[in-house]
Amino acid sequence: MDRKVAFMPLSRMRVDSAPAKISLLALPETTPGALYGLHEIFSSVGVAWHEMTGEAISVRRLETSIVARDAAPYPSLFGPPIAPQARLCDAGQADLVIVTDLALAPDGSPRGRWEEEAAWIRRQFEGGAVVCSVCTGTIFLAESGLLDGVEATTHWAVTHFFDEYYPDVKLHPERILCPAGPEHRIVTGGGAGSWTDMALYFVARFCGAAEAVRIAKIFVLGDRSEGQLPFAAMTRVPRREDTVINRCQSWLADHYSEPNPVARMAALSGLSERTFKRRFKAATGYAPIDYVQALRIEEAKQMLETTAEPTDVIAGAVGYEDPAYFRRLFKRATGITPARYRQRYRFIGMAMGAAA
């Protein structure tokens, strides 16, 4: 579970595999909120965490573009205009295609409305793409024929479309996300706000649960009833280069769980205790003991997110012999108990299980 805390230049970060290609399909009725929100989140994968915290990570990137029948910008019914980045004929084969929510009149007919786009998404699906919809975008997927005999969800207010036009769709309007079909290559989302759940689901699916947790923390996605502290992480602060302190940081990355780490770093530095503390704060933005505790809490968070180890075991693994003291420190840092923290992020691992 050790993690180096020294900041690594972005140019030295290694990416494990080629980026996944995501096409966000824009229709004339597309509203901009989810469209641009998904674009921002997917574009942040593998980038934003490093910029925010300084932690070097290596994850698959998501190459995201807005595609439409025509590449010319056009007005949306709500909010800013839609600005496609590629035409359908130039988009190429995607790994994932998403159609977001649509502004549709409740008494309008969807029949024959999107023939070119429907043919295109069927070709994408036949070529191996995962296809999905957000909210009323499920009506488009139903019109394309891809949902015949398939379980799906949509916004609760448009179920009458399915009763009238798409009775073969196995509709579950009570669900927020509904992965379906072989290999879960069709995924539908419920209300308009389900795009945030979908974003985390696909980051977990394409880039791993750990990156989905990082994205949830960056964008404060999920349950916010307990404030922002459960999302917070040890952040990068402007710092003064100091090779002696950098050496101490590197030592601590491998020895943070050992007894008396501040005293041992001071001894390693060869400086007086007072000078060491002053230079450490100048170089890192943290007092030495605060830095140690912040690092230990980050390691504990990672173990809570990725393992089933009991809290007492985790406390010992990160350097606290007294589990009760660890729980108090953890709650002070995050606003919640270790058990509650684990519960909050467990759903992302469950999303990975659903994708299997």
HUTAUR-V581972 format. One line per field, one symbol per residue. ss: DSSP state (H for helix, E for strand, C for the rest). phi: phi as a letter, one per 40 degrees, with the letter a starting at -180 (. if undefined). burial: # if it has 16 or more other ideal C-beta (glycine too) atoms within 10 Angstrom, else .. Layout:
# HUTAUR-V581972
ss->???
phi->???
burial->???
This chain:
# HUTAUR-V581972
ss->CCCCCCCCCHHHCCCCCCCEEEEEECCCCECHHHHHHHHHHHHHCCCHHHHHHCCCCCCCCEEEEEEECCCCCECCCCCCCECCCEEHHHHCCCCEEEECCECCCCCCCCCCCCHHHHHHHHHHHHCCCEEEECCCHHHHHHHHCCCCCCEECCCHHHHHHHHHHCCCCEECCCCCEEEECHHHCEEEECCCCHHHHHHHHHHHHHHCHHHHHHHHHHHCCCCCCCCCHHHCCCCCCCCCCCHHHHHHHHHHHHHCCCCCHHHHHHHHHCCCHHHHHHHHHHHHCCCHHHHHHHHHHHHHHHHHHHCCCCHHHHHHHCCCCCHHHHHHHHHHHHCCCHHHHHHHHHHHHHHHHHHC
phi->.cbcbccbddccccbcaccccbbccbbdccccdcdcccdccccccgbcccccbgccbbbccbcbacbadbccdacccbgcccbcbacdcbcgcbcabbbccbcbccbccccgcbdcccccccccccchccbabbfcccccccccgcbcgbcabacccbccccccbbcccccbccccbbcagdffcbbbbccdccccccdcdcccccbhcccccccdcccfchcbcbgcdcccbcbcbdaccacccdccccccdbbccccfcccccccccgbcdccdcccccccbgbcdccccccccccccdccccbbbccdcccdccchbcccccdcccccccbgacdcccdcccccccccccccc
burial->....#.............#####################.######.###..#####.####.######......#.....####..#..#..#########.#.....#..##..##.##..##...################.##..######..#..##...#..#.#.#.#.#####..####################################.##.......##.##.#..#..#.##..##.##...##...##..##.##.#....##.###.##.#.#..###############.....#..#######..#..##.##..####.#..##.##.###.#..##.
